[in-house]
Amino acid sequence: MAQDVYTVIGKRLPRLESEEKVSGTARYLPDLQIPGTLYGKILRSPYPHARVLRVDTSRAERLPGVRAAVTGNDTKGIRLCTFSRFDNKPPLAEERVRFIGDEVAAVAADSESIAEEALDLIEVDYEELPPVFDPLEAMKPGAVGIHEEGNVAYHRSWMYGDIESALKESDYIFEDQFRTQAQAHCALETHGCIAYFDQTGTLTVWITTQWIHPTRRILSETLGLPYSKVRVITANIGGSFGRSGGIEPIEIIATFLSKKTRRPVRIIHSHDEQFTSGRSRYPVLIDIKTGVKKDGTLLARKVRMVTDNGAYNNFGIAVTLGIGSKCTYLWGVPNVAFDADVVYTNKVYGGAFRGFGNGQITFAIESQMETIARKLGMDMKDLCLKNVNYPGQRTCMGHKITSCGLKECIEQATAAAGWEAKRGKGRNRGIGMASVMHIGAGIRNLYGDCNLSEAFIKMNNDGTIDLASGAMDTGQGSNTVLAQVAAEELGIPMRDINMITGDTSTTPQCLGAWGSREAFIAGNAVKLAAREVRLRLLEEAGKIIKSDPEDLILKDRQIYRKTNLQESVLSIAHVANACYNAGRPLFGRGIYDDPSGLGIDPKTGHGGPVTYSFGTQVAEVEVDPRTGKVKVLNFVAAHDLGKAINPMMAEGQIEGGVIQGLGYALFEDLVMEEGLVLNPNLQDYRIPYVNDIPKIVSILVESQDPEGPYGAKGLGEPPIIPTAAAIANAIYDAVGVRIKTLPITPEKILKALKEKEEESKKK
Amino acid sequence: MGKTREGIMKHELKLKVNGQDYTLLIEPNRTLLEVIREDLGLLGTKLGCGGGECGACTVILNSEAVKSCIMLALDARNQEIWTIEGLGQTGELHPLQRAFVEYGAIQCGYCTSGMIMASKALLDENPQPSEQEIKDALAGNLCRCTGYLKILEAISSVANKMERK
């Protein structure tokens, strides 16, 4: 591997907006003050399932200070768009409500307190309908119908290879059922928007979103406005993790309230609303059947799953299909069959969450791998290495793996954790591992027939640049990574870069932050734009000093001859200024579209992700057998990210992902009873706090992706994905009980320990 | 004294924020956070959960870290308050702010003001805390992005550099 030849890439640099964030000057949506703003509030359904017979807002509208009210009559026919033909969530209820929290009506008023008072004056007549909460119950014939088409929103079944023959050829077959829970994102800033439909018919929406350009497309197509009349702007975003992909009803509701009042209307979810009507991680039920040869070769994987979709479609179908393709990823199983139902229930609907289904299926696959290893008398590490994915491998779908450092991840993570020494030592301490294979640069065809990003760079007279990208920094650090790419290409320091992001009016196209794609896709676009500026800069410099541009390089704001790196021949600013005065200012445009092919044919598997990211995590735990409490003592996470553009920020992604995964493994659970969320606050919905965290050793494995910028690929999602399985496997190693449902609570461990004890007494 | 539109009696509130004296007329049901953000325009202090659970609204009141979202503003009458804007007023970042930058202890930044104020209150009181003392001081401040490790490293680095009082 090439030694470090870079000046900015690979350096532990602070994020660009650090000083704003530590000094309290960074602005977030709640900090924006638009003159004339009204405050919107939403009336929500108290019933999990009911017919809406009458909504009367007239008394509310007569309250002094109330400026407008809207109901489902105003937004009739609109469905929240996720670019799917199955979209069916009205922003405000039309005839029926389907979960507790479903939007029924909304008001805009001079103050929040007036708006809240007005909600009490809205009269709604409901006729309660019988609800159904369990997806398996909802699938039964004769179950209450939540939507006209029935309760199964989607069914899909497919097979690659020959599953039945492969199962017959197997020496052992393992069958297990796993269940996962709803996890809430708990970004500290809740979702919010300010919509302003002005007198000229232009709609400006300030919003917490992780994809501005697709959001503009959603709003313009939904509202029938030309793209040029819709502007989407973000401030800093207080955490996202998938929750601000796509829109919530509030953007549409605020727009209609603004249309009526011609004033900006601001609606920001309370934390309670975020829990009860925000879109959490989909709970799933997974039956997994795996066929193995005696020597540990995996032959067949058959997965049957049911996704609890909640009351409406959002990303439930896409997440389920994503789980389907992820069944073909890890350990390169040659024969895979998948069968899934996405089922409506009278509960809040789910949405995108870091990992997009991979956390659920990886919990099942990797928990079962440990069971397989023990049955075969193999070490889990050896079983994984036996089946490890490798560069050049084709998955059974036909998708090609390019760079792959999974073997190195397994070896380095287990070595750092002291795997052999700590394994199976008893005394209620245990160690467990799990791995991940995930898309490393998004995927084509999710939000269009492309996977693209575009960047513009304008070099100013003084050699500084303005860099416009449609990518979105939600706190994960993409702005810093993109600036590092430009700085490296142009030989300028980071402080010479003005990043322009978060505004559809001033930035070029990009699909935004999802699928761990920005470092790779947006990074490549910025690299191309910077390269264009660099080539012109060198060409112009060559003319000035009568030299072949090939003999020149850019470094430290200067231009040097390659033959003499001690003495610069010109400053970059000098050339930039000369170009400006000649009427040809320096400018670069980069467009990058993932070259993996036009879309994915689910049957032939043609296409597929341009690259994959990998990782292995090892958890060490201590279980108290009297209380069932689990303490995670140590953690090692080795992740193949191609090339670390910024190792400090990469570690931050790993550490943050692992801790979110720890919460998912051990206690996070959006508890619902009869459709009512019982823990809609951060007191009762517990997320990890500072005393929960173990020591984490992050290992960055650099497999040098052939297509990624400087070899980089995505790291945003992978760190949360294998954590729950690593912890579950460590618990098994510690006390010998296998918990197959998340979260792994003390109650479940105690119950399993008791059952184990009774079992051994019988023997 | 005056009345709001809704007819609630306003009360006089004198307090000192970041070294500046203020005299305000406010309704008795308003929180300290609302007054800091809306009346004083100091937007660096954040509204997180609004229930005292997440710590994004942490400010220092008479050298103690408090959650301004669950404190009535009138209870801060005649008290001295420091917000994030009060740090590094000289144009230089406070050592804690600099450490958060250098150690990468920031991601989305929404918890950052509260984290820094909570750790400042700790270091003002106890300049060389143990790791557990730092954790205990941050036990009321949630962060969903970083996993806390880099925040702890940043605070420890400042503590180690400080002279024992």
Interface residues (C-beta under 8 A of the other chain):
Chain A: R12 P14 R15 E17 S18 E19 E20 K21 V22 S23 G24 T25 A26 R27 Y28 P30 D31 G65 S113 H185 C186 A187 L188 E189 N236 I237 G238 G239 S240 F241 S270 H271 T474 G475 Q476 G477 M648 M649 E651 G652 E655 G656 G657 V658 I659 Q660 N681 L682 Q683 I687 P688 Y689 V690 N691 I693 I696
Chain B: R5 E6 L42 L43 G44 T45 K46 L47 G48 C49 G50 G51 E53 C54 A56 T83 I84 E85 L87 G88 L93 Q97 R98 F100 V101 E102 Y103 G104 I106 Q107 C108 G109 Y110 C111 T112 S113 I116 K135 D136 L138 A139 N141 L142 C143 R144 C145 T146 G147 Y148 L149 K150 I151 L152
